[in-house]
Amino acid sequence: MKGLIGTIVRGIVDHPEDVEVEERETGRRVVYQLRMHPDDRGHVIGKAGATVDALRTLVSGIALRRGLRVEIEILD
């Protein structure tokens, strides 16, 4: 899942080399923390959060099949 998130995010930013995805797992909950170039935050968040919401929906759907709860955080 970490690789999928990284691949998707790298495909929509201007500085793909600055994208980092960290995974923290606690039981059945997994949190993915995204770090990126400051200029790319707007690309990942999207207008009114639409892009990051779509990414969260996609990842949550995959995780649901595995019995996991997934969150995506965008860090500064």
For each residue, the residues with C-beta under 8 A, 3 or more apart:
1: 4 5 23 30 32 59 62 63 70
2: 5 6 21 23 32
3: 6 7
4: 1 7 8 59 62
5: 1 2 8 9 21 32 34 55 59 72
6: 2 3 9 10 19 21
7: 3 4 10 11
8: 4 5 11 12 55 58
9: 5 6 12 13 19 21 34 36 44 55
10: 6 7 13 16 19
11: 7 8 16
12: 8 9 43 44 51
13: 9 10 16 18 19 36 37 40 43 44
14: 37 39 40 43
15: 18 19 36 37 39 40
16: 10 11 13 19
17:
18: 13 15 35 36 37 40
19: 6 9 10 13 15 16 34 35 36 40
20: 34 35 36
21: 2 5 6 9 32 33 34 35
22: 32 33 35
23: 1 2 30 31 32 33
24: 30 31 33
25: 29 30 31
26: 29 30 31
27:
28: 67 68 69
29: 25 26 68 69 70 71
30: 1 23 24 25 26 63 68 69 70 71
31: 23 24 25 26 70 71 72 73
32: 1 2 5 21 22 23 59 70 71 72 73
33: 21 22 23 24 73 75
34: 5 9 19 20 21 44 72 73 74 75
35: 18 19 20 21 22 75
36: 9 13 15 18 19 20 40 41 44 74
37: 13 14 15 18 40
38: 41 76
39: 14 15 42
40: 13 14 15 18 19 36 37 43 44
41: 36 38 44 45 74
42: 39 45 46
43: 12 13 14 40 46 51
44: 9 12 13 34 36 40 41 51 52 55 74
45: 41 42 49 51 52 74
46: 42 43 49 50 51 52 53 54
47: 50 51
48:
49: 45 46 52 53
50: 46 47 53 54
51: 12 43 44 45 46 47 54 55
52: 44 45 46 49 55 56 72 74
53: 46 49 50 56 57
54: 46 50 51 57 58
55: 5 8 9 44 51 52 58 59 72
56: 52 53 59 60 70 71 72
57: 53 54 60 61
58: 8 54 55 61 62
59: 1 4 5 32 55 56 62 63 70 72
60: 56 57 63 64 69 70
61: 57 58 64 65
62: 1 4 58 59 65 66 70
63: 1 30 59 60 66 68 69 70
64: 60 61 67 68
65: 61 62
66: 62 63
67: 28 64
68: 28 29 30 63 64
69: 28 29 30 60 63
70: 1 29 30 31 32 56 59 60 62 63
71: 29 30 31 32 56
72: 5 31 32 34 52 55 56 59
73: 31 32 33 34
74: 34 36 41 44 45 52
75: 33 34 35
76: 38
